[in-house]
Amino acid sequence: MAKKKSKLGQVFLIDKNIVKKAVETAEVTEGEWIIEVGPGKGILTEALLSTGANVIAFELDRKLIQKLKKDFYLLIGDRLWIFHEDFLKADIRRLAEDFGVKKFKFVSNIPYYITQPIFDKLIRDKDLYSAIFMTIQREVAQRIIAKPGTSEYGSLTIYMNYHFVPKIEFGISSSCFRPRPKVSSSFISLHPRRNPPVQLKDERLFFRIVRASFSMRRKKLRTVLRSVMRSQFESVRNEAEELIDLDRRGETLSMEEFALLANLFAQHENEPN
């Protein structure tokens, strides 16, 4: 049992001023539908409910669920619904249909060990969210907003900026949590894009090139593209060099420049070598 608790990675936000600031930043209003992942002992849940919003919470710890139901018993089934379910496996589209909700707002202090899977799930369902607000590790937040040519810039930067307009709203000291974590945190906002910032002929190819460029971070683009495109590279090489200096490294390219290369190769992908 102790092993399971450790696996949940439970760290609780205890600073009510930070919680109040988070709810105000998220501009939670009466009647809104909020999804909260990992409500824990309910400090954020209470602040969300105080605005008059409806809260759908996902919690895996049975003891915490019992505490939440005891503390908020008057609101259970009225403005608060607690699911003993893994958010990553939850059918949010079905949930929206069942509750008659057009758009949720996501406001959570998420377990950091599932940050990337949560990002992936939010992207799959991004049309269901008006906005997303969450507490994440500061290092991850810095990677999301990084600029080309910096050490923080990577495939996560492009991945998240392709789907969202991200912003670090404010920082949170480790002293605001119990048990106190070894890392600092940031409260971020992610606003789903209606349209991607770049037009792509082949989204999968685009991200293949992006991932390869950062997994071979010290290699020149020429080497990376040859690895990804194989025999096709030579047939398109001259055109690619007219677009981008292939002696550059991927970490220096903007999203727009990656799109130029990906679209060029996508255009020639079905042509004979």
C-alpha positions in Angstrom: 0.0 0.0 0.0 2.9 2.4 0.8 4.3 1.7 -2.6 1.0 2.8 -4.3 0.9 6.1 -2.3 4.4 6.9 -3.3 3.5 6.3 -6.9 0.8 8.9 -6.8 3.4 11.6 -6.2 1.2 13.5 -3.8 2.4 17.0 -3.1 -0.2 19.4 -1.7 -0.5 23.1 -2.3 -1.1 24.8 1.1 -0.8 28.5 0.4 -4.2 30.0 0.2 -2.9 33.3 -1.2 -1.5 31.4 -4.2 -4.7 29.5 -4.6 -6.7 32.7 -4.6 -4.3 34.2 -7.2 -4.6 31.1 -9.4 -8.4 31.2 -9.4 -8.4 35.0 -10.1 -5.9 34.5 -12.9 -8.1 31.8 -14.4 -11.0 34.2 -14.3 -13.3 31.5 -13.0 -16.9 32.7 -13.0 -20.3 31.6 -11.6 -21.8 28.8 -13.7 -18.6 27.8 -15.4 -17.7 24.1 -15.7 -14.2 23.4 -14.3 -12.2 20.2 -14.6 -9.8 19.7 -11.7 -7.2 16.9 -11.8 -5.8 15.8 -8.4 -7.9 17.9 -6.0 -6.0 16.4 -3.1 -7.3 17.9 0.2 -9.5 20.3 -1.6 -7.8 23.7 -1.1 -8.2 24.6 -4.8 -11.6 22.9 -5.0 -12.9 25.1 -2.3 -11.7 28.3 -4.0 -13.2 27.2 -7.3 -16.5 26.4 -5.7 -16.6 29.7 -3.9 -16.9 31.5 -7.3 -20.1 29.7 -8.0 -18.5 27.4 -10.6 -19.3 23.7 -11.2 -16.3 21.4 -10.5 -15.7 17.9 -11.9 -12.7 16.5 -10.0 -10.6 13.4 -10.8 -8.9 11.8 -7.8 -7.2 8.4 -7.4 -6.7 8.4 -3.7 -9.7 6.8 -1.9 -8.9 8.4 1.4 -8.8 11.8 -0.1 -12.0 11.2 -1.9 -13.7 10.4 1.4 -12.3 13.6 2.9 -13.5 15.7 -0.1 -17.0 14.1 0.2 -17.1 14.8 3.9 -15.9 18.4 3.5 -18.2 19.3 0.6 -21.1 17.0 1.2 -23.7 19.8 0.7 -22.4 20.4 -2.9 -21.9 16.8 -4.0 -24.1 16.1 -7.0 -25.1 19.8 -7.1 -22.0 21.7 -8.1 -19.3 19.2 -7.3 -18.7 15.7 -8.8 -15.8 13.6 -7.8 -14.7 10.7 -9.9 -12.5 8.0 -8.6 -10.9 7.6 -12.0 -7.6 8.2 -13.9 -8.1 11.4 -15.8 -5.8 10.1 -18.5 -8.3 7.3 -19.2 -11.5 9.4 -18.8 -13.7 10.1 -21.8 -14.0 13.9 -21.6 -16.1 14.1 -24.8 -18.6 11.7 -23.3 -18.5 13.7 -20.0 -19.3 16.9 -21.9 -22.3 15.2 -23.5 -23.6 13.7 -20.2 -23.4 17.1 -18.5 -24.5 19.2 -21.5 -21.3 21.2 -21.4 -20.0 22.9 -24.6 -16.7 24.1 -23.1 -14.8 23.2 -19.9 -12.1 25.2 -18.3 -9.2 23.2 -16.9 -7.8 24.5 -13.6 -5.5 22.1 -11.7 -2.5 21.5 -9.6 -1.5 18.4 -11.5 0.8 15.6 -10.3 4.1 16.5 -12.0 5.0 12.9 -12.9 2.2 12.8 -15.5 2.7 16.3 -17.0 3.5 15.1 -20.5 0.6 12.6 -20.6 -1.8 15.3 -19.5 -0.5 17.6 -22.2 -1.1 14.9 -24.8 -4.6 14.3 -23.5 -5.5 18.0 -23.4 -4.3 18.4 -27.0 -6.4 15.5 -28.2 -9.5 17.1 -26.6 -8.5 20.8 -27.0 -11.7 21.7 -28.7 -13.5 21.0 -25.4 -11.6 23.6 -23.5 -12.1 27.4 -23.4 -8.8 27.7 -21.5 -6.3 25.6 -19.5 -4.6 26.7 -16.3 -2.2 24.5 -14.3 0.7 24.4 -11.9 3.7 22.6 -13.4 7.4 22.4 -12.7 9.1 25.7 -13.5 11.7 24.0 -15.7 9.0 22.6 -17.9 7.2 25.9 -18.1 10.5 27.6 -19.2 10.9 24.9 -21.9 7.4 25.7 -23.2 8.0 29.4 -23.8 11.7 29.1 -24.8 13.1 30.9 -27.8 15.2 29.3 -30.7 18.9 29.0 -29.9 18.4 28.7 -26.1 19.2 25.6 -24.1 15.5 25.3 -23.0 14.2 25.3 -26.6 13.2 21.9 -27.8 10.5 19.7 -29.4 8.2 20.4 -26.4 8.4 24.1 -27.2 7.2 23.6 -30.8 4.7 20.9 -29.8 2.9 23.1 -27.2 3.1 26.3 -29.2 1.7 24.6 -32.3 -1.5 23.7 -30.3 -1.7 26.5 -27.7 -0.8 30.1 -26.9 1.1 29.5 -23.7 2.0 32.0 -20.9 3.7 31.7 -17.6 1.3 33.6 -15.3 3.4 33.6 -12.1 6.0 31.6 -10.2 5.3 29.5 -7.0 8.0 28.8 -4.4 8.5 25.2 -3.2 7.6 26.5 0.3 4.0 26.7 -0.8 3.7 22.9 -0.9 3.8 20.0 1.6 5.8 17.9 1.5 8.1 20.5 0.2 9.3 19.5 -3.3 12.9 19.9 -4.6 11.7 22.0 -7.6 10.0 25.4 -8.0 6.8 25.7 -9.9 4.9 27.9 -12.3 1.2 28.6 -12.9 0.7 28.6 -16.6 -2.1 29.3 -19.0 -2.7 27.5 -22.3 -5.2 28.9 -24.7 -6.2 26.4 -27.5 -5.5 27.7 -31.0 -8.4 27.6 -33.4 -5.9 27.4 -36.3 -2.2 26.3 -36.1 0.4 29.1 -36.4 1.9 27.3 -39.5 0.2 25.6 -42.4 1.4 22.0 -42.9 1.1 19.5 -45.7 1.9 16.6 -43.4 1.7 17.2 -39.6 3.2 13.8 -38.8 6.2 14.4 -41.0 6.7 17.9 -39.5 6.9 16.5 -36.0 9.1 13.7 -37.1 11.6 16.2 -38.4 11.3 18.3 -35.2 11.8 15.4 -32.8 14.8 14.1 -34.8 16.4 17.6 -34.8 16.3 17.8 -31.1 17.2 14.2 -30.4 20.3 14.8 -32.5 20.7 18.3 -31.0 24.4 18.7 -31.9 24.1 17.4 -35.5 23.7 19.7 -38.5 20.4 19.8 -40.3 21.9 18.0 -43.2 22.6 14.9 -41.1 19.3 15.0 -39.4 17.3 15.3 -42.6 19.3 12.5 -44.3 18.5 10.3 -41.3 14.8 11.1 -41.4 14.2 11.2 -45.1 16.8 8.6 -46.2 17.0 8.3 -50.0 14.5 11.1 -50.6 16.9 13.6 -49.0 19.3 13.7 -52.0 16.5 14.4 -54.5 15.3 17.4 -52.5 18.6 18.5 -51.0 19.2 21.4 -53.4 15.8 22.9 -52.9 16.1 22.5 -49.1 19.4 24.3 -49.1 17.8 27.2 -50.9 15.3 27.5 -48.1 17.5 26.9 -45.1 21.2 26.7 -44.5 21.6 23.0 -43.8 24.8 23.7 -41.8 22.6 25.1 -39.0 21.5 23.0 -36.1 17.8 22.3 -35.5 17.9 24.1 -32.2 18.3 27.4 -34.1 15.2 26.9 -36.3 11.9 28.6 -35.6 8.6 26.7 -36.0 8.1 28.5 -39.3 11.5 27.3 -40.7 10.7 23.7 -39.6 7.4 24.0 -41.5 9.2 25.2 -44.6 11.4 22.1 -44.6 8.6 19.7 -43.7 6.3 21.1 -46.5 9.1 20.8 -49.0 9.7 17.1 -48.2 6.0 16.4 -48.0 5.5 17.9 -51.5 8.1 15.5 -52.9 7.3 12.5 -50.7 5.4 10.5 -53.4 7.6 11.5 -56.3 10.0 8.8 -57.6 13.6 9.0 -56.4 
